[in-house]
Structures are given as C-alpha cells and as structure tokens.
Amino acid sequence: MPTQFHPVTFADSEPRAPRDRWDRLDVLRGLAMVWMTAFHFCFDLNYLQLWRQDFYRDPFWTWQRSAIVSLFLLCAGLAQAAAHSKQTNASRFYRRWLLVAGCSLLVSAGSYLVFPSSYIYFGVLHGMAVMLLLLRLMQRCSDRVLLSVAMLCLLAPGLYRFAASGLPASLVELLNTKPLSPLGLVTRKPATEDFVPLLPWLGTMLLGFQVGRQQIAKADAWLPAYLARPAQNPLSRGLAWLGRHSLPYYMLHQLVLMGGLMLLVLLLPTALD
C-alpha cells in the first residue's frame, strides 16, 4: 500500500445515504479505510524511524496489504454490480472514472516528491481506473465467462513465474520493465511504494462484480438484502459516511498522518528540553 479529517459527530439528524446506495457496502468500504489508515500509520512510524518494521518482506505486513487491497476491489466490484442492475447512465460512470484517474495522477506526483526513486506509477487508484474500464467492457458477459476470466487473472501471475525460466530472457526482462509491469507478469516486484497490477487484481474485482450480479438476479437473495439494510447505530453510520467519501479520504489521510507525525518529531525534542 502507498504511504499517503477531523472528527465528525453523527447525530440522529445526519442525512441518510442516497436510496440507490447499499448502506452496508459503504460500511464495509469504511472498514477498509480504517484498516488502511492503521496500516499507513504504522508505515509512517517506520518511515520516520520511530518504529522499525519490514513492510516489504514481513508476512505480517505484506498479507495485511493484500487483504486491504482485496477488500477495496471486492467492494468496487459489488458497487459496479449494483450500478449495473440499476442501469446507471454512462455519463455518471465516466465522471466518477475521471475523478479516480485524476487522483491517481496526483498520487504519482505526490509520491515522487517523497519517494523519487520508488514513486507510485501504478498503485491502487491507477489499477482501479484501468480495471473499471475493463469491467465495463465485460459487464455483459455471462457469469460463466466472468468467473473463468476472474480465475485466469488470479492464477496467471503464479503460472507465469513458474514458466518464466523456460521463456526467452529478453521477453522476461521486457515484461519486468516499468511500461509493461502493470500487466502483472513480472518476476520481481518493481521499485515502487505501491503496486496493484492488472494481474491478479482484476480477478478480485471481477469476482465481486460476478457474485454481486448473480445475487441481484436471484429473488430473495441474501447478499443484496443484507447490504441494503440501513446503517442504524452511530458506529455503522460513521463507517458508511466514510465509505461514501472514500476517495477524498484516501487522498487526504496520508497528508494528515505523515504531516502530523513529522510535526511531532520536530516539536517533541523542543518540548523535552
């Protein structure tokens, strides 16, 4: 995950979510944001040498990163299934897509200022922007085709690494280069702070979409009925609000975390004198 709000009181008068949204899907996305924030807070402590951890090789951290990205992309797939069932118009989709794509460019620019040798050139927002376009192209495919493509995407990187030793070295190195590495057919992780290539992660989003669409098509299916239940207590309403504003929160949270910790590092020695 990349290194990248002030308290809000959720009173009873807090406006409810728009009726075309699934409250509990927003809650799930909000939980992912909280988990991501905790992860990045620990990452920032390590970056500022306040708490030494190996975020690049320690399974405790690498598996958390994979789980957070998976949760994001599953939520994105489910949300696209809900939008598809309501026949959301193309202009609304592309307005949202332009926001995601534009924010991905800002992430690249901001990360270059902090990590010039390992800036984020294809992180979670870059990956989501491309995956959303691909998903829109495939959304009319049958459930069987979508499931097959999703499984192929999930398995492809492992199969490629297994077969790479038998492929021409020039081809393997070409696929490892920065322009082609976003495909995900790489034998080594690029030098970047966040890397969410199409393979295997497109498979995760496709699974979310396929399961969501399949459930929506069934009468009395449990998943859409569960996700559409309104958030009722203050905690779930707070998480739902966070899930509905996940993009601006994603863009701002690291500025607050890193900026606050850097200020603390600067002020703490003075306060102790």
C-alpha positions in Angstrom: 0.0 0.0 0.0 1.2 3.5 -0.6 2.1 6.0 2.1 -0.4 8.7 1.5 -10.3 14.8 8.9 -11.2 15.9 11.5 -13.8 14.3 13.9 -17.4 14.3 12.8 -20.4 13.9 15.0 -23.0 11.6 13.6 -26.1 12.9 15.2 -29.6 11.5 14.6 -30.2 14.3 12.1 -27.3 13.1 9.9 -28.6 12.8 6.3 -29.2 9.3 5.2 -27.4 7.7 2.3 -29.0 8.1 -1.1 -31.5 5.4 -1.7 -29.6 4.0 -4.7 -26.7 3.0 -2.4 -26.1 -0.1 -0.3 -25.5 1.2 3.2 -23.7 -1.9 4.4 -21.4 -1.9 1.4 -20.4 1.6 2.4 -19.8 0.3 5.9 -17.6 -2.4 4.5 -15.7 0.1 2.4 -15.4 2.3 5.5 -13.9 -0.6 7.5 -11.3 -1.0 4.7 -10.5 2.7 5.1 -10.0 2.4 8.8 -7.7 -0.7 8.3 -5.8 1.1 5.6 -5.3 4.1 7.9 -4.0 2.0 10.7 -1.6 0.3 8.3 -0.3 3.6 6.9 0.1 5.0 10.4 2.4 2.1 11.2 4.2 2.5 7.8 4.8 6.2 8.6 6.2 5.4 12.0 8.7 3.1 10.3 9.5 5.7 7.6 10.3 8.2 10.3 12.3 5.6 12.1 10.1 5.7 15.2 9.3 2.0 15.0 11.3 -0.3 12.9 9.4 -2.8 10.8 9.9 -4.6 7.5 6.9 -3.6 5.4 8.3 -5.1 2.2 9.1 -8.7 3.4 7.5 -9.4 6.7 4.4 -11.6 6.0 2.5 -9.8 8.9 2.5 -6.6 6.9 2.5 -7.9 3.3 -0.5 -10.1 3.9 -2.4 -7.2 5.5 -1.7 -5.1 2.4 -3.0 -7.8 0.2 -6.1 -8.2 2.3 -6.8 -4.4 2.3 -6.5 -4.2 -1.5 -8.7 -7.3 -1.9 -11.4 -5.7 0.3 -11.3 -2.5 -1.7 -11.5 -4.2 -5.1 -14.3 -6.6 -3.9 -16.3 -3.6 -2.8 -15.6 -1.9 -6.1 -16.9 -5.0 -8.0 -20.0 -5.2 -5.8 -20.7 -1.5 -6.3 -20.4 -1.9 -10.1 -22.9 -4.8 -9.9 -25.3 -2.6 -8.1 -24.9 0.2 -10.6 -25.3 -2.2 -13.5 -28.5 -3.6 -12.1 -29.9 0.0 -11.8 -28.7 0.8 -15.4 -26.6 3.7 -14.2 -26.0 6.0 -17.2 -22.6 6.2 -18.8 -22.0 9.9 -18.0 -22.2 9.2 -14.3 -19.8 6.3 -14.6 -17.2 8.4 -16.6 -17.5 11.4 -14.3 -16.6 9.1 -11.4 -13.9 7.4 -13.5 -12.3 10.8 -14.3 -12.1 11.5 -10.6 -10.3 8.2 -9.9 -7.9 8.6 -12.9 -7.1 12.2 -12.0 -6.5 11.3 -8.3 -4.1 8.5 -9.5 -2.0 11.2 -11.3 -1.9 13.3 -8.1 -0.7 10.2 -6.2 2.1 9.7 -8.7 3.1 13.4 -8.4 2.9 13.5 -4.6 4.8 10.2 -4.1 7.5 11.4 -6.5 8.2 14.3 -4.1 8.6 12.0 -1.1 10.0 8.8 -2.8 11.7 9.9 -6.1 13.4 6.6 -6.6 10.3 4.5 -5.8 7.3 6.7 -6.6 3.9 5.2 -7.3 3.4 4.8 -11.0 0.7 2.1 -10.9 -0.8 1.8 -7.5 -4.4 1.1 -6.3 -6.0 4.1 -8.0 -4.2 3.6 -11.3 -5.2 -0.1 -11.2 -8.8 0.7 -10.3 -9.1 3.2 -13.2 -8.0 0.6 -15.8 -9.9 -2.2 -14.2 -13.2 -0.2 -14.1 -12.9 0.4 -17.9 -12.2 -3.3 -18.5 -15.0 -4.3 -16.3 -17.4 -2.0 -18.1 -16.4 -3.7 -21.4 -17.0 -7.1 -19.9 -20.2 -6.5 -17.9 -22.5 -8.1 -20.4 -20.5 -11.3 -20.4 -22.2 -14.4 -18.9 -21.5 -15.4 -15.3 -19.6 -18.4 -16.5 -17.3 -16.3 -18.7 -16.7 -13.7 -16.0 -15.9 -16.4 -13.5 -13.5 -18.1 -15.9 -11.7 -14.8 -16.7 -11.5 -13.9 -12.9 -9.9 -17.3 -12.1 -7.4 -16.9 -15.0 -6.5 -13.5 -13.8 -5.9 -14.8 -10.2 -3.8 -17.7 -11.4 -1.9 -16.0 -14.2 1.0 -14.4 -12.2 1.8 -17.7 -10.4 1.7 -19.7 -13.6 3.9 -17.1 -15.4 6.5 -17.2 -12.7 6.5 -21.0 -12.8 7.0 -20.9 -16.6 9.3 -17.9 -16.8 12.5 -19.9 -16.6 11.6 -21.6 -19.8 10.9 -18.3 -21.7 13.4 -16.2 -23.6 15.3 -14.0 -21.1 14.7 -10.9 -23.3 10.9 -11.4 -23.0 11.0 -11.9 -19.3 13.1 -8.7 -18.9 10.8 -6.8 -21.2 7.7 -7.7 -19.1 9.7 -6.6 -16.0 10.2 -3.1 -17.4 8.1 -0.2 -16.0 5.9 0.3 -19.1 4.8 -3.3 -19.1 4.9 -4.2 -15.4 1.3 -3.0 -14.8 0.2 -6.2 -16.6 1.4 -8.1 -13.5 3.5 -10.7 -15.4 6.7 -9.9 -13.5 9.4 -12.0 -11.9 10.4 -9.3 -9.4 8.5 -6.5 -7.7 9.2 -3.1 -9.2 10.9 -0.4 -7.0 7.7 1.4 -6.1 5.8 2.1 -2.8 2.5 0.7 -4.1 1.9 -1.8 -6.9 -1.5 -3.1 -7.9 -1.1 -4.6 -11.4 -4.0 -5.9 -13.5 -3.0 -9.5 -12.8 -4.1 -10.8 -10.4 -6.1 -7.9 -9.1 -8.6 -7.6 -12.0 -9.7 -11.1 -11.0 -10.7 -9.8 -7.5 -12.8 -7.0 -8.9 -14.4 -9.4 -11.4 -15.3 -11.8 -8.6 -17.0 -9.0 -6.7 -19.0 -8.0 -9.8 -19.9 -11.5 -10.8 -21.0 -12.6 -7.3 -23.0 -9.3 -6.8 -24.7 -9.5 -10.2 -25.6 -13.2 -9.7 -27.0 -12.4 -6.3 -29.0 -9.4 -7.5 -30.6 -11.6 -10.3 -32.0 -14.0 -7.7 -35.3 -13.5 -5.9 -34.8 -13.1 -2.2 -31.0 -13.4 -2.4 -29.3 -12.8 0.9 -26.4 -10.6 -0.2 -28.2 -7.6 -1.7 -30.8 -7.8 1.1 -28.1 -7.7 3.7 -26.0 -5.0 2.1 -29.1 -2.7 1.5 -30.1 -2.7 5.2 -29.7 0.8 6.6 -26.9 1.6 8.9 -28.6 2.1 12.3 -26.1 2.8 15.1 -23.6 5.7 15.3 -20.6 3.5 14.5 -22.1 1.9 11.4 -23.4 5.3 10.2 -19.9 6.7 10.7 -18.3 3.9 8.7 -21.0 4.3 6.0 -20.2 8.0 5.7 -16.5 7.2 5.5 -17.2 4.6 2.8 -19.3 7.1 0.8 -16.4 9.6 0.9 -13.6 7.1 0.4 -11.8 8.8 -2.5 -11.3 12.2 -0.8 -10.4 10.5 2.4 -7.9 8.3 0.6 -6.3 11.4 -0.9 -6.1 13.3 2.3 -5.4 10.8 5.1 -1.7 10.4 4.5 -1.2 14.2 4.4 -2.7 14.4 7.8 -0.9 11.3 9.2 2.6 12.0 7.8 2.3 15.7 8.4 1.2 15.2 12.0 3.9 12.7 12.7 6.6 14.9 11.1 5.4 17.9 13.1 5.5 15.8 16.3 9.1 14.7 15.5 10.1 18.3 15.1 8.3 19.6 18.2 9.0 16.7 20.6 12.7 17.4 21.2 11.9 21.0 21.9 9.2 20.1 24.3 11.6 17.8 26.2 14.3 20.5 26.6 
